[in-house]
Amino acid sequence: MRTANRRAAERKRSFKGARISNPELGISVSCAVRDISAHGARLMLLSPVTFTNAFDLTLSDGVVKKCKVAWHSGNSIGVSFA
């Protein structure tokens, strides 16, 4: 049985490269955007990384999104855009 999708906006599949960064902490990590909507995204990392609950996400087209971690599991992170 499928659970209801609680997202406010439909997510679109993506295979774009991106960069997670928090200049205050000196953190910068490459990731892949697996799906994205106007309100958030699912990111994949090469390996599990521990970092803050808020960071900047720089997309491959240069757009920077302020992110807040909604969930994480292994190498996957779900974020909402601030």
N, C-alpha and C positions, 0 to 999 in steps of 0.2 A: 504494500500500500504506500502510495506517495503522500508526503506531507505537503500542506499548502505552502506556496511561495509567499513569504512575508515581505519581500522587497517592495519598496515604493516605485522602483523603476526597473524595467527589464534589462538584464545584463546581456552583453554581446560577447561572443567568443573572441579572444585576442591571442596573439602569439608575439607580442611586442616586447622588446627589451626595455628595461627601466632601471633606475637607481634609487635606492633608499638612502636617505642621509639625515643626519642630525648634527649640524655644524657645532653646536654647543658641546656635544660629547665627542666630537671628532670621529663619528661613525659614517661610513660610506660603503654600501654593499650592493652588488649587482643582483637583479632579480628579473623574472619574466612575469608579465601581466597575462593571466590566463583568461580572465573575463572582466568586463568593465561596464559600468553604468554611469549615469549622471551623479549617483550618490555614493559609489564605492567600487571596490575591485577585489579580485582574488589574485594574490601574488604567490609565485613559487620561487623558493630560494634553492641554491645548489646544496646547501646543508642547513640544518637548524641553527638559528642565530638568536641570541638573547639580546634585546635592545629595549628602548623605551616604548611606551604605549602611544607616543605621538612622534611623527617624523614627516619629512618632506619626501614626496615621490616625484622624481623627474622622469617624465615619459620620453620615449624616443623622439618625439617631435619637439621637445624642449619645454613643453607645458609642465609646470610645477604644481602639484596638488598637496595641500596640507592633509595629512592622514591621521586617523585615530584607529588603533587596533580594535576590531570587533571580536575576533576569535583567532586562534592559531592551533595548528595541529601538525606536528612534524615539520616538514618543509613548506607548508602552506600557511598563508596569512590572509585573513579577510579584513578589509579596512573600509571605513566610511570616510568620505571626504568632508573636511571641516569647512 
